[in-house]
Amino acid sequence: MNSHDTPASNERRLRARFQLARANFGLDVDLDLPGHGVTALFGPSGCGKTTCLRAMAGLERAQGSMRVNDEAWQDDARGLWMPTHKRRLGYVFQEASLFPHLSVRQNIEYGMRRTPAPERKVALEQAVELLGIAALMDRRPDTLSGGERQRVAIARALAASPQLLLMDEPLAALDAQRKLEVLPYLDRLHRSLDIPVIYVSHSPDEVARLATHMVLMDAGRVIANGATQSLMSRLDLPLAHGDTASALIRAAVLSHDPADQLLTLESAAGLLHLPTARPHAIGETLTLRVMAREVSLSRAPLQDSSVLNSLTARISAITPEGPGQVLVSLDASGVTLLARITSRSCRQLALAVGDTVHAHIKAVLLLD
Ligand SMILES: Nc1ncnc2c1ncn2[C@@H]1O[C@H](COP(=O)(O)OP(=O)(O)OP(=O)(O)O)[C@@H](O)[C@H]1O
């Protein structure tokens, strides 16, 4: 259970059951999701993520039901169908679809007017501030960069005070630099607003950074549904494999050494040190990402090493990973870590499930 899945907020749920048949594709999902925070829909191209999102919005007529917290949007068994324009939702597409003849302000005000005044929970100023677009308000969309346009599109969706925000790969059309520009704003959204977000992505980096919960899809079906932290490192699931395989660790800030620009954090697995110039509040909980390729293993503790982070862990599984490599799953006091090492090292160290080893982490990424 992660920090967002607390029992008190478990009462707020999104329920979606959809069945839909196309000539070469069938969607068959039964989803029970948190009614808060960011849930990622993740899976290979063509697995049905967009179809599922469109069915949630009522843009696709799937058979089944859809419920957002205490409001039913679709229930075919009861003959209930709420058309898209009546559903209190925001939809953000890959490419921002702003009205070209309206200024940024008018685009956002248009979003706002979709919701009657008494039901507005997000003030225009709040959406503008959250997305950092105050300086753009009088500009026309065609004078904005791709990243700026996308931030305006998100602000417009928010200004309608949606009960659910659906985002379909909102960063896919942006280059790496623009992605980095928009990501922090997305991060701030779910911290500041209590609006559940369903976020379609096939980028493990985005999912790790933004989503506390995720649904893994394949060929129109759900293959796993749970906390991002546990699904990322499950060896039976695709995310734990390939170059982006990683584990997420939650850790609390203990101290920051400004001279060495080093943050010391306490996790269930032990102390971790992280180079960063940015000071953090003592006690703040951060999410760290440890890539499997950055973890090496030894039988004995390392001596005179430059590696800052070494944890003691028990091997819980070893699985072949491509030619000449193995993936080792480790349990460090309840925290899962992954290590990708060569098959030769595995053999030479005679590693086996149940053994206790030292895991040396060469780099730790800060996701917050
Ligand atoms: N309008 C349509 N008519 C017929 N088939 C469609 C239509 N839209 C999508 N499909 C098919 O339905 C399947 C699911 O498509 P969908 O767009 O939901 O997948 P996706 O997981 O979002 O893919 P991607 O990551 O590439 O966007 C695919 O096989 C696709 O070719």
The ligand as a MOL file (V3000), in Angstrom:
LIG
                    3D

  0  0  0     0  0            999 V3000
M  V30 BEGIN CTAB
M  V30 COUNTS 31 33 0 0 0
M  V30 BEGIN ATOM
M  V30 1 N -11.4340 3.9620 -34.8970 0
M  V30 2 C -10.9160 2.7370 -34.9240 0
M  V30 3 N -11.4160 1.7900 -35.7600 0
M  V30 4 C -10.9230 0.5480 -35.7750 0
M  V30 5 N -9.9140 0.1330 -35.0080 0
M  V30 6 C -9.3710 1.0250 -34.1720 0
M  V30 7 C -9.8360 2.3600 -34.0790 0
M  V30 8 N -9.0980 3.0220 -33.1480 0
M  V30 9 C -8.1910 2.1280 -32.6920 0
M  V30 10 N -8.3680 0.9250 -33.2910 0
M  V30 11 C -7.5970 -0.3000 -33.0160 0
M  V30 12 O -7.9050 -0.6810 -31.6740 0
M  V30 13 C -6.7510 -1.1770 -31.0250 0
M  V30 14 C -6.4790 -0.3610 -29.7640 0
M  V30 15 O -6.1230 0.9520 -30.1230 0
M  V30 16 P -5.7410 2.0580 -29.0370 0
M  V30 17 O -5.5520 3.3430 -29.7760 0
M  V30 18 O -6.7300 2.0250 -27.9510 0
M  V30 19 O -4.3510 1.5020 -28.4780 0
M  V30 20 P -3.2520 2.2600 -27.5780 0
M  V30 21 O -2.8510 1.2880 -26.5360 0
M  V30 22 O -3.7820 3.5680 -27.1110 0
M  V30 23 O -2.0740 2.4720 -28.6260 0
M  V30 24 P -0.9410 3.6270 -28.7580 0
M  V30 25 O -0.0600 3.4740 -27.5650 0
M  V30 26 O -0.2480 3.2650 -30.0370 0
M  V30 27 O -1.6540 4.9410 -28.8150 0
M  V30 28 C -5.6130 -1.1070 -32.0410 0
M  V30 29 O -5.5150 -2.3870 -32.6110 0
M  V30 30 C -6.1060 -0.1050 -33.0490 0
M  V30 31 O -5.5700 -0.3960 -34.3270 0
M  V30 END ATOM
M  V30 BEGIN BOND
M  V30 1 1 1 2
M  V30 2 1 2 3
M  V30 3 2 2 7
M  V30 4 2 3 4
M  V30 5 1 4 5
M  V30 6 2 5 6
M  V30 7 1 6 7
M  V30 8 1 6 10
M  V30 9 1 7 8
M  V30 10 2 8 9
M  V30 11 1 9 10
M  V30 12 1 10 11
M  V30 13 1 11 12
M  V30 14 1 11 30
M  V30 15 1 12 13
M  V30 16 1 13 14
M  V30 17 1 13 28
M  V30 18 1 14 15
M  V30 19 1 15 16
M  V30 20 2 16 17
M  V30 21 1 16 18
M  V30 22 1 16 19
M  V30 23 1 19 20
M  V30 24 2 20 21
M  V30 25 1 20 22
M  V30 26 1 20 23
M  V30 27 1 23 24
M  V30 28 2 24 25
M  V30 29 1 24 26
M  V30 30 1 24 27
M  V30 31 1 28 29
M  V30 32 1 28 30
M  V30 33 1 30 31
M  V30 END BOND
M  V30 END CTAB
M  END
